[in-house]
Amino acid sequence: MDLTILWLVPVAYLIHIFEETPRFVPWALKYLGAPENFTQFVIGNVIFMVYVIVATSLAIFIPNQWTLIIGLSAAGWIFSNFLIHAYFTLRTGVYSPGVVTAGSIYVPVSLFIYYNLWISGFANTLVIVLSLIIGFAIMYVPTVIQEKRKGKI
């Protein structure tokens, strides 16, 4: 198994950004509270893309158990992003910009990566669990903070 399959994560994320870009800020202001403007949207996506590329690069170019956990956390992060989009779409009954690519690309990509690294022996239970905890935390902690700050929860 080649760890370069992790490059699917930044590619999937880039595609996802294209779906979100034209409609996410107005939707987020109504249902999430942030980002408040397009500049914040861009900055947030740049920060997350840096995380995804650095995490993926560490796992591929400096392979060890800890860098694999960090690299796989990016796959966990995109899966958790799907859950947020699905949750808000179901909760509000309104299309959450990004839900289409999150469901059609993020879910298969993340499951493909986890499955292949599991069956190849690269990832064991500890690696998978820790990577999911980190990926979900990177997604949910800022989301919950923003929702609380804006009085959305």
C-alpha positions as CSV (number, residue, x, y, z in Angstrom):
1,M,0.0,0.0,0.0
2,D,1.3,3.4,-1.0
3,L,0.6,6.3,1.4
4,T,0.2,8.6,-1.6
5,I,-3.5,7.8,-1.6
6,L,-3.6,10.5,1.2
7,W,-3.3,13.1,-1.6
8,L,-6.9,12.3,-2.4
9,V,-7.8,14.4,0.7
10,P,-6.6,17.8,-0.5
11,V,-7.9,17.1,-4.0
12,A,-11.4,16.3,-2.5
13,Y,-11.2,19.4,-0.3
14,L,-10.4,21.6,-3.3
15,I,-13.4,20.3,-5.2
16,H,-15.5,20.9,-2.1
17,I,-14.4,24.5,-1.8
18,F,-15.7,25.1,-5.3
19,E,-19.1,23.9,-4.4
20,E,-19.2,26.0,-1.2
21,T,-17.7,29.2,-2.5
22,P,-20.7,31.0,-4.2
23,R,-23.2,30.3,-1.5
24,F,-21.6,29.4,1.8
25,V,-21.2,32.8,3.5
26,P,-24.8,33.9,3.2
27,W,-26.0,30.4,4.3
28,A,-23.5,30.3,7.2
29,L,-24.6,33.8,8.5
30,K,-28.1,32.5,8.8
31,Y,-27.5,29.1,10.2
32,L,-24.0,29.0,11.7
33,G,-22.9,32.5,12.4
34,A,-19.5,32.3,10.7
35,P,-17.7,33.1,8.5
36,E,-19.1,36.6,8.6
37,N,-17.7,37.6,5.2
38,F,-15.9,36.2,2.2
39,T,-12.5,37.2,3.5
40,Q,-13.1,35.0,6.6
41,F,-14.3,32.2,4.4
42,V,-11.1,32.4,2.3
43,I,-8.8,32.6,5.4
44,G,-10.6,29.7,7.0
45,N,-10.2,27.6,3.9
46,V,-6.5,28.5,3.5
47,I,-5.9,27.5,7.1
48,F,-7.7,24.2,6.7
49,M,-6.0,23.5,3.4
50,V,-2.6,24.1,5.0
51,Y,-3.5,21.7,7.7
52,V,-4.6,19.1,5.1
53,I,-1.5,19.5,3.0
54,V,0.9,19.5,6.0
55,A,-0.8,16.5,7.6
56,T,-0.8,14.5,4.3
57,S,2.8,15.5,3.5
58,L,4.1,14.4,7.0
59,A,2.5,11.0,6.6
60,I,3.9,10.5,3.1
61,F,7.3,12.0,3.4
62,I,8.2,11.2,7.1
63,P,6.3,7.9,7.5
64,N,5.9,6.7,11.1
65,Q,3.0,5.9,13.4
66,W,2.6,9.5,14.6
67,T,2.7,11.1,11.2
68,L,0.3,8.5,9.9
69,I,-2.1,9.5,12.7
70,I,-1.8,13.1,11.7
71,G,-2.1,12.3,8.0
72,L,-5.2,10.2,8.5
73,S,-6.7,12.9,10.7
74,A,-7.2,14.8,7.5
75,A,-9.3,12.0,6.2
76,G,-11.2,11.9,9.5
77,W,-11.6,15.7,9.2
78,I,-13.3,15.5,5.7
79,F,-15.6,12.8,6.9
80,S,-16.6,14.9,9.9
81,N,-17.2,17.8,7.6
82,F,-19.7,15.7,5.7
83,L,-21.5,15.0,9.0
84,I,-21.8,18.7,9.7
85,H,-23.2,19.5,6.3
86,A,-25.6,16.6,6.5
87,Y,-26.7,17.6,10.0
88,F,-27.4,21.2,9.1
89,T,-29.2,20.2,5.9
90,L,-31.4,17.9,7.8
91,R,-31.9,20.3,10.8
92,T,-32.8,23.3,8.7
93,G,-34.4,21.6,5.7
94,V,-32.2,23.9,3.5
95,Y,-29.3,22.9,1.3
96,S,-26.0,23.4,3.1
97,P,-23.5,24.5,0.5
98,G,-21.0,21.8,0.3
99,V,-23.3,18.9,1.3
100,V,-23.2,17.4,-2.3
101,T,-19.4,17.1,-2.5
102,A,-19.1,16.1,1.1
103,G,-21.5,13.2,0.6
104,S,-20.4,12.2,-2.9
105,I,-16.7,12.7,-2.5
106,Y,-15.7,13.1,1.1
107,V,-17.4,9.9,2.3
108,P,-16.1,7.6,-0.4
109,V,-12.5,9.1,-0.3
110,S,-12.2,8.9,3.5
111,L,-13.6,5.4,3.7
112,F,-11.4,4.3,0.8
113,I,-8.3,5.7,2.6
114,Y,-9.1,4.2,6.0
115,Y,-10.1,0.8,4.5
116,N,-7.0,0.5,2.3
117,L,-4.6,1.5,5.1
118,W,-6.4,-0.9,7.5
119,I,-6.2,-3.9,5.1
120,S,-2.6,-3.2,4.1
121,G,-1.5,-3.1,7.7
122,F,-0.4,0.5,7.7
123,A,-3.1,1.5,10.1
124,N,-4.1,-0.4,13.2
125,T,-7.0,0.3,15.6
126,L,-5.0,2.8,17.7
127,V,-4.0,4.8,14.6
128,I,-7.5,4.9,13.3
129,V,-9.1,5.9,16.6
130,L,-6.6,8.6,17.3
131,S,-6.8,10.0,13.8
132,L,-10.6,10.2,14.0
133,I,-10.4,11.9,17.4
134,I,-8.0,14.5,16.0
135,G,-9.9,15.0,12.7
136,F,-13.2,15.4,14.4
137,A,-11.8,17.8,17.0
138,I,-10.3,20.0,14.3
139,M,-13.8,20.1,12.7
140,Y,-16.1,20.3,15.6
141,V,-14.2,22.4,18.2
142,P,-14.2,25.6,16.0
143,T,-17.8,24.9,14.8
144,V,-19.1,24.7,18.4
145,I,-17.1,27.7,19.5
146,Q,-18.6,29.7,16.6
147,E,-22.1,28.5,17.2
148,K,-21.8,29.4,21.0
149,R,-20.3,32.8,20.2
150,K,-23.1,33.7,17.8
151,G,-25.8,32.3,20.1
152,K,-26.7,29.6,17.6
153,I,-26.7,26.8,20.2
